[in-house]
Amino acid sequence: MGPASRDLRLPSIDGMRAFEAAARLGTFERAADELAITASAASKRVGTLEELLGTGLLVRTGKTLALTAAGKEYLAQVRTALGLLAAMPL
């Protein structure tokens, strides 16, 4: 993959949904239940998103999660993006 291709990488919708649910619900377990995936899958999706963005979005303390400053900013953007996608006609 060349430099131009790397610039076109976008966050996955699944990653954004996992991040939004984890931020709102406070644990990967609850987010996973809502999304009908495993907690490990939810954590991996958020980790992949953090790698893509180059910053931590959540502070993991045991099983509980808290937003970082970057996570708070990104959460607002994710909610806007997911809302726009949900409003699109099929």
N, C-alpha and C positions, 0 to 999 in steps of 0.2 A: 504494500500500500504506500503510495507516494505522499508527499506533503499535502498536496491539494485534497487527496482523499480523506486524510485525517481531519481536515478542517470541516468536512461535511458530516462528521459523526454527530448524530443527534441522540438525545436520551430516549430510551424506550418508553412507550406508554405504560408497559407493565412495571417498569422501574419507578416511574412517576406515581403510579397508583399505589405501589407498595410503600413508597416514601410517605405519601399523603396519609394513607391508612395508619402507618406506624406512628407518624407524628401526632395524629388525631387521637389514636387509641392508647398510645404510651408503651406498647410492647409489640414485639414481632409476633408473639403468639396470637394476640387479639387481631392484629392486622391479617395474619394468615387465615384465621377462622373466617373473617369477613370476605377474603379474596378466594377462599377454597383452595389454598395451597399450604405447604408446610411452612413452619416458622423459619426453617433453614433456607427455603427458597425465597421467602420475603427478605431475610437478612442479606442473602446473596444479591438480590435485585437492587437493594439499596446500596450495598457495597460497590456494585458495578457502576451505579449512578455516581457515587462519590468519586470513584476512580476517573470517570469520564470528566467530571467537573473539576477535579483536582483539589477538592476540599471536603472536609468532614461536614456532614449535615446533621448527624445525630451523635450525642454522647451516650455511650452504652455503659450503664452502671448496673451490674447484675443482669436482671431481665428487664429492667425499666429503661426507658429512653427519654432523652431531653434534647431539644433543639439547640444547635449551636447558633451563633449570630448569623452565619451564612445560611443555615437551615431555615431560620425564621424568614429571611428574605426570599429564599428559593421556594418555600412553601406557598407564599402568596402567588408567585408566578405559576407554580404547578397547579394550584387551584383554579387560576384563570384559564390556563391551557386546557385542563380537563373539562372545565365548564364549557369552553368553546367547542371541544370535540363532542361532548354530550349533546350540544344543541344542533349539531350538523344533521341535516336530513340524511336518511339512509338511502 
